[in-house]
Structure formats: structure tokens, C-alpha cells
Amino acid sequence: MKHLKLTSALLAAVMCVSMVMAPVAADETKAPSETQTAETAEENEAEGSEEKESEVVEEPGEPEAEAKREAEDAYLAKGKCGKKLKWTLDKKGTLKITGKGAMKNYAVNSSMKSTAPWIKYAQKIKKVVISKKVTTVGQFAFCFCTNLKSVSLPKTLKSIGSCAFTMCLNLTGVSIPKKVKTIGMGAFSGTGITKVVLPNSVLSIGKYAFEGCGNLKSVSIPKSVKTIGDEVFAGCSMLETVSIPIVGVTTMGDRVFAGCTSLKSFKIPLSVTKLGSFTFDGCSNLEEAWIANKIDLASTGTFNGCSKLGKPSYYEYAEPGDMNGTGDVEFVVKYPAIDGTGTVVITGINPDAEKVVIPNVIVYKKVSYRVVRIDPSLYSLNKLKTLVIGSNVTSISDKAFANCPELESVTGGLKLTSIGSRAFENCPKLKVFSITSKSLKKIGAFAFSGDAALTTLQFKKTTKLTKSGVKNSLKGSSVKTVKVKKSKVKKFKKFFTKKNCGKKVTVKK
């Protein structure tokens, strides 16, 4: 397995070299300009003067000289790695980058060795600490540091360069800072990382970025990511869990998850408009896959080699307007599932049901949807006696339960914010109306008109009703008492007046 991992990562590194560093190689053939020569001379002169200063021998026994020698002895090497950046490597194997700004980009030579100044000590580097104010990790900066185990990245970091940590076999974890926007090609390919959690600042993941990470088990991709490059997670044989928002990514490259033999389920985001070829090639244990759009799977070879997928080999997400039914209710999809917050609207109720409990959640095409609204039923509800409103319902539309001759009780509605006009008009047997919502803001005009048996409304937890929110709400009703939260009695008395709500009532706790 190690041999396969090494080969895969080396291939990624080779691709990085050929694709990333070609312009660098071309530039190296050019003769330096006079300005560049002058700058180089100045830098060399400055560095020379620094060296001369560090070589000044102090008189033995002086405390400052002793301290200076001890400090010098603690380092294996040091130098510059950017316009305003310096590096030091101590004898314990800790490489520190200090200063401000961007790190220099490096290349690899024909012997597959980085041109980074610390590379001759690569096998001694065990820990990398990059200080605050550093904004980038340069290309090929730490590739092939096979004994590197720990990396500390600063909050100021904005990008991680191509092949920056390629083949750091013993690097098992990295915390990506919250300002990083791009992760370059092959940045972590062939490393030993076990978990990837990307912050909600990352916009793109470069090709092969985590390719060949044989120990990688879980990945979390935020909705900020729009592009996932070719083979980003290819060859991650232990990858089991990929958390990816239903909306976010628009482009997925070729063979993104090819060879992820431990992956069992995946949901391609609704937002994907471009899907590369052979996305899940060789994912032999993939049992369940979801797609967002009608993609020509045959031409792209999306699920090539996925022998465990059932038939049909994939599920399609619901689209806005999809209709279906479950239990005693029929519904229409309002919004498809987005990060577990898809919603549906109840549009029909079983005309033969005497008791109906509006569910909190409806499972449709194996996705859970919150029930957020109740529209007028498609059928006459001549037998309905008891109605329990689900805790996710926020609104009851105009005339939703008008003309229910047997309706006696309405309860529930934990998150209800509005009751439509004439919503319960002409329900002559309605006696109990008790809503548990704290957020009810509006009761529509003539909501209970013609309800001869309804004398009391109970809104004992409601705190957000307004004067305009109850205007004409009790016109034509038999309501005599409105029960509310004790602390709101005085305030609500001003709203439930004959002039405002259409009928004189008593407001009490």
C-alpha cells in the first residue's frame, strides 16, 4: 500500500512540476536585467554584512557574547524566504517562518528536489511554524519533507501554493485558517492526513490537492467552494464520509473521487452545472448516489466501475413544484433540500380523515423536508373533527380550513407566525382553538367569522401580536375571550378592541 501511495503522489508531483513550473523554467533562461543584477548585488551585500556582523568575536566571558553564541548554536540554518520573510531551522527540527507578506514560490529540479533553501535539511524538519502576518505558503515549499509531522498556519494566510506539502508522508493533520481562499494543485497530495475540514472562505480546490492521501477518512467542504479540480480526492482509499452542501459547488472536474473504494454514499450538489468524466470511477463500494440535474451519465462515465449501485443507479432530488403525498396529506415542494432545510407546503388533506396531524417533517425521495405552510385543501373536509398543526408550520393561508362543518378542535402550531384571512370561517362546531406559538404576529380579517361555538381563543405564549396584526380579525365571530401571556394582557387589551379587531372582547391571562 505504501508503494502505491508513493507512486500516486509522485505522479501528482510530476504533474505539478510540468504544469505549474513551466513558466519558471522559461524565465530562468533569460539573462538578468541591470536592475535585477543591481538588486541582487544589494541583497548579497546586505546578507554579507549580516554574516560579517554575526561573525564578530566577542571577548570570552562577556554575558552578551555567550548568549549570542548559544543562540547561534541552536540553529542548523537560517535565511530569507520572501521579500520580508526569514526562516530558521533549529536542532530539534522546528522550521520557523517569520516576518510579513508572501512566501517565495519554489520549483523542483530534475532530481525531484525542491529549490526551497531549507530542502537539504528536509529529513530533519519535523515541525513547521509560520508566524502571523504571513499571507501565503509558496509553491513546492515543503514537498518531500517526509518526516514533517506538524504544521501551524497563521490566521492571516490567504493561499496555499501548488505542491506545498506534497509527499509529507507523516503529516497527519492540518488546520486550514479561515481566510484561505485557494488551495493549489497537489498541495497536500500523498500526505498522511486523516481529516480535511475546509473553512467557509475557500473558493476553489486545485487539481490533485488531496490525491493519494491513503489515510484520509472524512472531508468537509463548505458552500463557499465553487470549483473542485480534477482528481482532488482520487486514490483516497479510506475515504468514507464527504460532507458537501446541496448548494455551493458548480464545477467538479474529472475523476474527482476515482478509486475511493470506501465511499458508500454521495450527493452531487444541486448547484453543479458541470460534471467531469468518470467522477466516481472505481468506487466499488458506492451503494447510493444522488444527482442534482439531468446529467448524461452514459457519456461521462460518472459511475464507471461502481458495481454496487442499485437500479436505478441514482436518485434525483426533488424540484420546486414536485407533488406527492404521505399519510393523510398531500404536498408540493416549495424549496428543494438545501443543507437539510428543504421545505414543502400542504395542499391536500384526506377528505375521509376525522383527525389530521400535520407532520413536522415529510420524507420525500429519501430527503427530509420541513412542512412550512398549509394552503386550502384540494378536497372538501366534511369529516375533519380534530386538527393538530405541526411545529414547523409558519403560516396558514387564507381560507385554508374554511367551511369544515365538523371541525371541533385546532391545537399546536409551535412556530406559527400568521393565520390567513377567513382561515377558519364557517366552522360552526369549532370550540377549541389553542396555539402554542410565541411568534404569532398576524390573525387575518374574518378569520373566525361564523364560528358560532367558538367563544375563547388561547394564545398563552404569544408575545409578538401587533395592532395592525389583529385588525378585523374577530369580525363576524362569537369570540368573547382572548387568553394571552400574563405580561402581555395590558398591551393586547389595546389591540383587541371593537374598533380595531371588529368585536369587543375580554383579554386576560
LUMMITOR-364417 format. One record per residue (C-alpha): x, y, z. Coordinates in steps of 0.5 Angstrom, whole numbers, padded with zeros to 4 digits, always signed. Layout:
N
XYZ
...
end
This chain:
509
+0000+0000+0000
+0006+0005+0002
+0009+0004-0005
+0002+0005-0009
+0001+0011-0005
+0008+0014-0006
+0007+0012-0014
+0001+0016-0014
+0004+0022-0010
+0010+0022-0014
+0006+0023-0021
+0002+0028-0018
+0008+0032-0016
+0011+0031-0023
+0004+0034-0026
+0005+0040-0021
+0012+0041-0024
+0010+0040-0031
+0004+0045-0031
+0006+0050-0025
+0013+0051-0026
+0014+0051-0034
+0014+0059-0034
+0019+0059-0028
+0024+0055-0032
+0023+0059-0038
+0024+0065-0034
+0031+0062-0031
+0034+0062-0039
+0033+0070-0039
+0039+0074-0037
+0038+0078-0031
+0037+0086-0033
+0041+0091-0030
+0036+0093-0025
+0036+0085-0023
+0043+0085-0022
+0044+0091-0018
+0038+0089-0013
+0042+0082-0013
+0048+0086-0011
+0045+0090-0006
+0042+0084-0003
+0048+0080-0003
+0052+0086+0000
+0047+0086+0006
+0047+0079+0007
+0054+0079+0007
+0054+0085+0012
+0050+0081+0016
+0054+0075+0016
+0060+0079+0018
+0057+0082+0024
+0055+0075+0026
+0062+0073+0026
+0065+0078+0030
+0068+0075+0036
+0067+0078+0043
+0071+0078+0049
+0071+0071+0053
+0067+0071+0059
+0062+0077+0057
+0055+0075+0058
+0052+0078+0051
+0057+0074+0047
+0056+0068+0051
+0048+0069+0050
+0049+0070+0042
+0054+0064+0041
+0048+0060+0045
+0043+0063+0040
+0047+0061+0034
+0049+0054+0036
+0041+0053+0037
+0040+0054+0029
+0042+0049+0024
+0041+0054+0019
+0037+0061+0017
+0036+0065+0011
+0031+0069+0007
+0024+0066+0004
+0021+0072+0002
+0022+0080+0001
+0020+0081+0008
+0021+0074+0011
+0026+0070+0014
+0027+0063+0016
+0031+0059+0022
+0031+0051+0023
+0033+0049+0030
+0037+0043+0032
+0030+0040+0034
+0027+0040+0027
+0023+0046+0028
+0023+0051+0022
+0020+0058+0023
+0018+0063+0018
+0017+0070+0021
+0016+0077+0018
+0011+0080+0014
+0008+0078+0007
+0008+0073+0002
+0013+0067+0002
+0017+0066-0004
+0015+0061-0009
+0020+0055-0011
+0021+0050-0016
+0023+0043-0017
+0029+0040-0020
+0031+0034-0025
+0032+0030-0019
+0025+0032-0016
+0028+0036-0010
+0025+0043-0008
+0029+0049-0009
+0027+0052-0002
+0033+0054+0002
+0032+0049+0007
+0031+0043+0003
+0038+0040+0004
+0035+0039+0011
+0029+0036+0009
+0029+0030+0013
+0031+0034+0019
+0025+0038+0019
+0019+0035+0024
+0015+0042+0025
+0014+0048+0021
+0011+0054+0025
+0009+0060+0020
+0008+0066+0024
+0002+0071+0024
+0002+0077+0018
+0005+0071+0013
+0000+0071+0008
+0002+0065+0003
+0005+0059+0003
+0010+0058-0003
+0009+0053-0009
+0014+0047-0007
+0016+0050+0000
+0016+0044+0004
+0015+0038-0001
+0018+0031+0000
+0020+0033+0008
+0018+0026+0009
+0019+0027+0017
+0015+0033+0018
+0009+0032+0023
+0006+0038+0025
+0005+0045+0021
+0002+0051+0025
-0001+0056+0020
-0003+0063+0022
-0010+0067+0021
-0007+0072+0016
-0006+0066+0011
-0010+0067+0004
-0007+0062+0000
-0003+0055+0000
+0001+0054-0006
+0002+0048-0011
+0005+0042-0008
+0007+0046-0002
+0006+0040+0002
+0007+0034-0003
+0009+0027+0000
+0010+0030+0007
+0008+0022+0009
+0008+0023+0016
+0004+0030+0016
-0003+0027+0019
-0007+0034+0020
-0007+0041+0018
-0012+0046+0021
-0013+0051+0015
-0014+0058+0017
-0021+0062+0016
-0018+0067+0011
-0015+0062+0006
-0019+0063-0001
-0015+0058-0005
-0011+0051-0004
-0006+0050-0010
-0005+0044-0015
-0003+0038-0011
-0002+0042-0004
-0003+0036+0000
-0002+0030-0005
+0001+0024-0002
+0001+0026+0006
-0002+0022+0012
-0007+0027+0013
-0014+0023+0016
-0019+0029+0016
-0020+0035+0012
-0024+0041+0014
-0024+0047+0010
-0026+0054+0012
-0032+0058+0009
-0027+0062+0006
-0024+0057+0001
-0027+0059-0006
-0023+0053-0010
-0019+0047-0009
-0014+0046-0014
-0012+0039-0018
-0010+0033-0014
-0010+0037-0008
-0011+0031-0004
-0010+0026-0009
-0007+0020-0006
-0008+0021+0001
-0009+0014+0003
-0011+0015+0011
-0016+0021+0009
-0023+0018+0012
-0027+0025+0012
-0028+0031+0008
-0032+0037+0010
-0033+0042+0004
-0036+0049+0005
-0041+0052+0001
-0036+0058-0001
-0033+0053-0005
-0035+0053-0013
-0030+0049-0016
-0027+0042-0015
-0021+0041-0019
-0019+0034-0023
-0017+0028-0018
-0018+0032-0012
-0019+0026-0008
-0017+0021-0013
-0014+0015-0009
-0016+0016-0002
-0018+0009-0001
-0020+0010+0006
-0025+0016+0005
-0032+0014+0008
-0035+0021+0009
-0036+0027+0005
-0040+0033+0008
-0042+0038+0002
-0047+0043+0002
-0053+0041-0003
-0052+0048-0006
-0045+0051-0007
-0040+0048-0012
-0042+0049-0019
-0036+0045-0022
-0033+0038-0021
-0027+0036-0025
-0025+0029-0028
-0024+0023-0023
-0025+0027-0017
-0027+0021-0013
-0024+0016-0017
-0021+0010-0013
-0025+0012-0007
-0026+0005-0005
-0029+0006+0002
-0034+0011+0000
-0041+0009+0000
-0046+0015-0001
-0045+0021-0004
-0050+0027-0006
-0048+0031-0012
-0050+0039-0010
-0056+0042-0014
-0052+0047-0016
-0047+0043-0020
-0047+0045-0028
-0041+0042-0030
-0039+0035-0028
-0033+0032-0031
-0032+0025-0033
-0031+0019-0029
-0032+0022-0023
-0033+0016-0018
-0029+0011-0023
-0027+0005-0019
-0031+0007-0013
-0033-0001-0012
-0037+0000-0005
-0041+0006-0007
-0048+0004-0006
-0052+0010-0006
-0051+0017-0011
-0056+0023-0012
-0055+0028-0017
-0058+0035-0018
-0059+0036-0025
-0060+0031-0031
-0053+0029-0033
-0052+0025-0039
-0049+0019-0034
-0047+0015-0040
-0043+0020-0044
-0039+0022-0038
-0038+0015-0035
-0040+0018-0028
-0041+0012-0024
-0036+0007-0028
-0034+0001-0024
-0039+0003-0019
-0042-0005-0018
-0046-0004-0012
-0050+0002-0014
-0058-0001-0015
-0062+0000-0020
-0064+0006-0022
-0057+0007-0021
-0058+0014-0018
-0063+0018-0014
-0066+0025-0017
-0067+0031-0012
-0074+0034-0012
-0075+0040-0016
-0079+0046-0014
-0087+0044-0015
-0086+0037-0015
-0092+0034-0012
-0093+0028-0008
-0097+0025-0002
-0096+0022+0005
-0101+0019+0010
-0107+0024+0011
-0103+0030+0007
-0101+0032+0000
-0096+0037-0001
-0092+0041-0006
-0084+0042-0006
-0083+0049-0004
-0075+0049-0004
-0071+0043-0005
-0067+0041+0001
-0061+0045+0002
-0057+0043+0008
-0062+0040+0011
-0067+0045+0010
-0072+0044+0004
-0079+0046+0005
-0086+0043+0003
-0093+0046+0003
-0099+0042+0005
-0104+0043-0001
-0109+0037+0000
-0112+0033+0006
-0115+0026+0006
-0123+0028+0006
-0125+0022+0010
-0120+0023+0016
-0123+0026+0022
-0117+0027+0026
-0111+0030+0022
-0104+0031+0025
-0100+0036+0020
-0093+0033+0021
-0087+0037+0023
-0082+0033+0017
-0084+0030+0011
-0079+0025+0008
-0079+0025+0000
-0074+0022-0005
-0070+0020+0002
-0069+0027+0004
-0073+0030+0010
-0077+0037+0008
-0080+0041+0014
-0087+0043+0013
-0088+0050+0013
-0095+0052+0010
-0102+0050+0010
-0106+0052+0004
-0113+0051+0002
-0114+0044+0001
-0116+0041-0005
-0122+0037-0002
-0128+0039+0002
-0126+0037+0009
-0133+0035+0011
-0131+0030+0016
-0125+0033+0020
-0126+0034+0027
-0119+0035+0030
-0113+0039+0027
-0106+0039+0030
-0101+0044+0027
-0094+0041+0026
-0089+0045+0030
-0085+0047+0023
-0091+0051+0020
-0090+0058+0020
-0097+0060+0016
-0104+0058+0015
-0106+0061+0008
-0113+0065+0007
-0119+0060+0007
-0115+0054+0009
-0120+0051+0013
-0126+0055+0012
-0133+0051+0011
-0131+0045+0016
-0137+0043+0018
-0135+0038+0024
-0128+0041+0026
-0128+0042+0033
-0121+0043+0036
-0115+0046+0033
-0108+0046+0037
-0101+0046+0036
-0097+0051+0032
-0091+0052+0036
-0088+0056+0030
-0094+0059+0027
-0093+0067+0025
-0099+0068+0021
-0106+0066+0020
-0110+0068+0014
-0116+0072+0013
-0122+0067+0013
-0118+0062+0015
-0123+0058+0020
-0129+0062+0017
-0136+0058+0018
-0133+0052+0022
-0140+0052+0027
-0137+0047+0031
-0131+0049+0033
-0130+0050+0040
-0122+0050+0042
-0117+0054+0039
-0110+0054+0042
-0104+0056+0039
-0097+0055+0043
-0093+0059+0039
-0089+0065+0042
-0088+0068+0035
-0095+0069+0032
-0096+0076+0029
-0102+0076+0025
-0109+0074+0025
-0113+0075+0019
-0119+0079+0018
-0126+0075+0019
-0121+0069+0021
-0127+0066+0025
-0133+0069+0022
-0139+0065+0023
-0136+0060+0028
-0142+0060+0033
-0139+0055+0038
-0132+0059+0039
-0132+0063+0045
-0125+0063+0047
-0118+0064+0043
-0112+0062+0047
-0105+0065+0045
-0102+0064+0052
-0095+0064+0050
-0096+0069+0044
-0092+0076+0045
-0091+0079+0038
-0098+0081+0036
-0099+0088+0034
-0105+0093+0033
-0105+0092+0025
-0104+0085+0026
-0110+0083+0029
-0114+0089+0025
-0121+0086+0024
-0119+0079+0026
-0125+0078+0030
-0131+0081+0026
-0137+0076+0025
-0134+0072+0030
-0137+0069+0037
-0131+0070+0041
-0132+0073+0048
-0125+0072+0051
-0118+0072+0049
-0113+0069+0053
-0105+0071+0053
-0099+0071+0057
-0100+0075+0063
-0094+0080+0062
-0098+0082+0055
-0105+0083+0058
-0105+0090+0059
-0101+0091+0052
-0106+0087+0048
-0112+0090+0051
-0111+0096+0047
-0111+0092+0040
-0117+0087+0042
-0122+0093+0042
-0128+0093+0038
-0126+0099+0033
-0119+0095+0032
-0121+0088+0031
-0128+0088+0030
-0131+0086+0037
-0131+0088+0044
-0127+0082+0048
-0124+0081+0054
-0117+0080+0054
-0114+0076+0060
-0108+0071+0062
end
